[in-house]
Amino acid sequence: MPDISFWKEGSGKALVLLPGFCETKEMWREFAAPLLDTCEIWCPDLPGFGNSPAAKDQFSIAEIGEILADWMLANNIGDAVLIGHSLGGYLALEMALLQRLDLSGLGLFHSTAFADSEDKKKSRKKTVEFVNKHGVKSFIQSSLPLLFLRENRERCKEDIASLIHHASQLPLASIIAYLHAMRNRKDHMKTLSEFQKPTLMICGNEDTAVPIADSLKHKHAVDQFYQLTNCGHMGMFEQTQHTQKAIRTFMESLPT
């Protein structure tokens, strides 16, 4: 059985929420609370983050997807909806290709099916250099607040502080390995558009990590598309009620 740390709460339709880059399973606890009456929610730590040990020194997004698929099967998580935030969305798309998983829905939460552009690849390389030079804590403290729209940072300051607290404890090696894996990942627009079960996308109109222009190019490929106003990359904190409602609506729309 894969050594994956996770929490599970609620009853009903299985919903797996995957964290993003430098995030842990704890980010979902408060957000998921109103969904527990109708959903059995599973939230894992990605390998190398939180309390899940690293898989190996170097890996691909596809390899992490395989590990998470093994974890789902080991815990009999079937007929499940898989929703991933940012990096979690990249992993969800890889897992959508695995026929051994019995998925009933797929969601991208501030994520993209596109591979990294050349500019994004250069940005990842600069990030690797920064983290190696200045360390994890400086990287997290300087970069994480920027994921929130400026106007939302004061209102979300407690959430930002909590995210920084958890992220600052993550291993340098894991952060570097995920940066390389994200930089080298494949394009999955075909995967998304050809996925046979219902699909969801939630995006922010002020997201600097996943530009809205790119998100809008996914609209034709998904069944439910939500564009959040006054929102950056962290809609589960910046627009909590709207994003909770989007997920609840998606879950309720699925065939029983």
PyMOL commands that set and color helices and strands:
alter all, ss='L'
color gray80, all
select helices_A, chain A and resi 25-35+61-74+87-96+118-134+136-147+150-152+157-167+172-183+189-194+212-216+219-221+235-238+240-253
alter helices_A, ss='H'
color red, helices_A
select strands_A, chain A and resi 6-9+13-18+39-44+80-85+103-109+199-204+224-228
alter strands_A, ss='S'
color yellow, strands_A
deselect
rebuild
show_as cartoon
